[in-house]
């Protein structure tokens, strides 16, 4: 049996992202899948109109597989959002993501170069933003999506101040 706590540090109580992030992710997932399903349905439409002939044993299972995959992907959106969290420790910030491939990133405050906040039109509609932590490493995926704007501003100010304090101590 797999336990989700297997990679979580002891004594950490995650601050979860806002539940309003779930509809934002639903919109993104549905738009994405409509795009891909349209591409996959083009051969089917060409087949049904007689422009192009594709064997039924290839066409119908392929279309069914894509639709099933899309439904499962969209249905998992709430669980994916609930798996995102962050925790402010004394020396670093922990960020947790993932259901199947779980990931916990520890970003030391002394490594922070700057903290960026962004919000697209859908995120702004729900009063949310994404907090991005920039470090010297390009490989660092330190983002916290789906945070309330007020919390995002607080995180930006607090993490920037902690980063400056740790950087000054080097």
C-alpha positions in Angstrom: 0.0 0.0 0.0 1.3 3.4 -0.9 1.2 6.2 1.6 1.2 9.8 0.6 3.1 10.7 3.7 6.1 8.8 2.6 8.0 11.8 1.2 6.6 14.4 3.6 9.0 15.6 6.3 7.9 14.9 9.9 5.9 17.5 11.7 4.8 19.4 8.5 1.2 20.6 8.2 0.8 21.8 4.6 -0.9 25.0 3.8 -3.1 24.0 0.8 -3.9 26.2 -2.1 -7.3 27.9 -2.3 -10.2 25.6 -3.4 -11.1 28.2 -6.0 -8.2 26.9 -8.0 -10.2 23.8 -8.8 -12.5 25.6 -11.4 -9.4 27.3 -12.9 -7.8 24.0 -13.5 -11.1 22.5 -14.8 -11.2 25.3 -17.4 -7.6 24.7 -18.4 -8.0 20.9 -18.7 -11.3 21.2 -20.6 -9.8 23.7 -23.1 -6.7 21.5 -23.5 -8.7 18.3 -24.1 -11.1 20.0 -26.5 -8.1 21.0 -28.6 -6.6 17.5 -28.6 -10.0 15.8 -29.2 -10.6 18.1 -32.2 -7.3 17.0 -33.7 -8.1 13.3 -33.1 -11.7 13.7 -34.4 -10.5 15.1 -37.7 -9.6 11.7 -39.2 -13.0 10.4 -38.0 -14.8 13.3 -39.7 -12.8 12.7 -42.9 -13.6 9.0 -42.7 -17.3 9.6 -42.1 -17.5 12.1 -45.0 -15.7 9.7 -47.4 -12.8 12.0 -48.0 -10.3 9.6 -46.3 -10.7 5.9 -45.4 -9.4 4.6 -42.1 -10.1 1.1 -40.8 -12.8 1.0 -38.1 -10.6 -1.2 -35.9 -8.1 1.7 -35.6 -10.5 4.7 -35.6 -13.1 3.8 -33.0 -10.8 2.4 -30.3 -8.5 5.4 -30.7 -11.3 7.9 -30.3 -12.8 5.9 -27.4 -9.3 5.8 -25.7 -8.9 9.6 -26.0 -12.3 10.3 -24.6 -11.8 8.0 -21.7 -8.4 9.5 -21.0 -9.8 13.0 -21.1 -12.6 12.1 -18.7 -10.2 10.6 -16.2 -7.8 13.5 -16.5 -10.5 16.1 -15.9 -12.0 14.0 -13.0 -8.6 14.0 -11.3 -8.3 17.8 -11.2 -9.7 18.2 -7.7 -7.3 15.6 -6.3 -4.3 17.2 -8.1 -5.2 20.6 -6.7 -5.6 19.2 -3.1 -2.1 17.7 -3.4 -0.5 21.1 -3.8 0.8 22.7 -0.6 3.5 24.7 1.0 5.1 25.1 4.4 7.3 27.9 5.7 10.1 26.7 7.8 12.8 28.7 9.6 15.5 28.3 6.8 13.5 27.2 3.8 10.2 26.9 2.1 8.8 23.5 1.3 6.5 23.1 -1.8 4.6 19.8 -2.3 3.0 18.7 -5.6 1.8 15.5 -7.3 -0.4 12.5 -6.9 1.4 9.7 -8.7 4.8 11.4 -9.0 5.0 13.3 -5.7 7.5 16.0 -5.3 8.7 18.0 -2.3 11.0 20.9 -3.1 12.9 22.8 -0.4 13.9 26.3 -1.4 16.5 27.8 1.0 15.7 31.5 1.7 19.4 32.4 1.1 19.1 31.1 -2.5 16.1 33.3 -3.5 16.9 35.9 -6.0 13.4 37.2 -6.3 9.8 36.3 -5.9 7.4 36.8 -8.8 3.6 36.9 -8.7 1.5 36.3 -11.9 -2.1 35.9 -12.6 -3.8 35.3 -16.0 -7.4 36.4 -16.7 -9.0 33.3 -15.3 -6.9 33.4 -12.2 -7.7 37.1 -11.7 -11.4 36.3 -12.1 -11.2 33.9 -9.1 -8.9 36.3 -7.1 -5.9 33.9 -7.3 -2.3 34.2 -8.4 0.8 32.0 -8.8 3.9 32.7 -6.7 7.1 31.9 -8.4 10.4 31.6 -6.6 13.4 32.4 -8.7 16.8 31.0 -7.7 20.2 30.7 -9.4 19.2 27.2 -10.5 17.2 27.1 -13.7 16.0 23.6 -12.7 14.2 24.8 -9.6 10.4 24.4 -10.2 9.4 26.5 -7.2 5.9 27.7 -8.0 2.8 27.8 -5.8 -0.2 28.1 -8.0 -3.8 28.9 -6.8 -2.9 31.2 -3.9 -5.3 34.1 -2.9 -3.9 37.4 -4.0 -3.5 38.7 -0.5 -1.6 35.5 0.5 0.5 35.8 -2.6 1.4 39.4 -1.7 2.2 38.3 1.9 4.4 35.5 0.6 6.2 37.8 -1.8 7.0 40.3 0.9 7.8 37.7 3.6 10.0 35.5 1.4 11.8 38.4 -0.2 12.6 39.8 3.3 13.8 36.3 4.5 15.9 35.9 1.3 17.5 39.3 1.8 18.3 38.6 5.5 19.8 35.1 4.7 21.7 36.6 1.7 23.1 39.4 3.8 24.4 36.8 6.3 26.6 35.1 3.7 
